[in-house]
Amino acid sequence: MFENPFHLFDTFLFDGDGVLYKENSPLPGAIELLSQLEKSGKKILLLTNNSTKVRTDYVQKLSDMGIAIKKEDILTSSYLTAKHISEKKPNSRIYVIGEEGLKKELQNLNLEVVNPKIETNNEEIFDFDFEGIDYVVTGMDRKLNYVKMARAMNLLRKKDKTVEFIATNADISFPTNNGLIPGGGAMITVLEELSGRKVSKIIGKPQEKMYLTALEISNTPKEKAIMFGDRLHTDIYGANQIGITSCLVLSGVTSQEDLEEPSDDLSPDIIINDLLDVLKPIT
Ligand SMILES: [Mg+2]
């Protein structure tokens, strides 16, 4: 009799891009697997470092691909950053290097985004109130400009160090169909250099917050959860650190050649080509 080892798990944690989908198209096996897991009563959560969308955007994106997932089961680095700040310092005032999705998640939890509506390179950098701001928060920002960087830099260089520096994620690049573009991590690197300060907290994978929140909301012990990811240094490393079974899916950024000599921390417990492999009985 064949036994598929994936049946041992109660909760299935999925990275998005490179695992469930590539840009707006589902990857092989994603629709079939999620539907099968749903029917079997398994819990499914999406864990994404992408900070540019709100959770309801993901509900819609996945629904357009034929995948049903509830907002509560979607953890993004923006949402968790907003949650972290609202628990630590409610009603904070925040300067954002990031896109609308990040700003909206912060505002959804009653945090104040202090960026002016218009913040182009035509504005005067110092025509801005630098006082009373609690955080600089960074995420991927495809409209990043000189004025924004100069303002964030000056907030972080304030002598009284009252502005805390938090990053949604540290992914240095982001894959698109046409090639790599700078990711949220690039914003951290530049601001650290400009301010002479290190970021004080990073929220996204591989940091533990996203995994621990997923276990908490699904009420799952770590032994009963499995993380599917396509990046060794984020998805897999983070799961390994916590003790969640890690499964590398080769449908994204990591290729077979990248696996030649991975260190223990980066070694996935299971390697599959795509999610169709999870549906197959494995001998
Ligand atoms: Mg990915």
Residues whose N, C-alpha, C, O or C-beta is under 5 A from the ligand:
A	BS01	MG	D15 G16 D17 G18 D230 G252
